[in-house]
Amino acid sequence: DVDMLAHPGLISLDEASLQRYGAWPWPRLLTARLLGKIAEFDPAVVGVDLLFADDDPLAPQRVARLLDGLSPVAAQALATLPDGDAALAKVLAAGPFVLGRAGVTTDPVPAGGSMLPLRVTGQPDLSGLKAFPGLLRSVAVIEAAAPAQGLVSASIDAGMVRRMPMLFSVGTNTLPALSSAMLALVQGVPALGLTGDSAGNLQRLRVGQLNLPVDGDGHAWPRFSHHEPSRFV
């Protein structure tokens, strides 16, 4: 049922949050607590537009090794705390989370990981899709745990985001944007559909019950609304 998509919410890491819990990035244990609390509200789908590309720099075990003069009791207490990456992976695996990825133009990394199949109708020309040689992904334990992944890379026109890429070309693969992957996960869709005309022009991206018009390079033009404070948590 796509009616649930009419009630989006945004989780904002505002100044009050940063004052209370410290500067970003937060320890993975704290991030896991945040996502776990979000999951308790039974959301239909949650897009996590973040990457955790390195091991947790604030992992208790790492902090214990870095602090000189730490008492053996304190060091032992830190060493026995849960692993932050494992805790975050456990939360992601248990909820309707779509984890962010980013396209990279240097140091290409093969796409790999889970990918939504793309079923093509007509003769769409994919050469105009926003393209990257490779991906920046979260560390393996976190990337593998998330039920789905999507790219958060944006298209900037004159300093503003006016269009949203729905598909990307990464190496030899066609991968979904975070928004496309969210729409697929919430509907339980195993594949995306792309329609093009005989001239190769991209026309529509089909995600379950949704048939979304796209332009020639795979972008959608969203209808931007006025700022609505009630959407922010």
Disulfide bonds with the S-S distance in Angstrom:
none
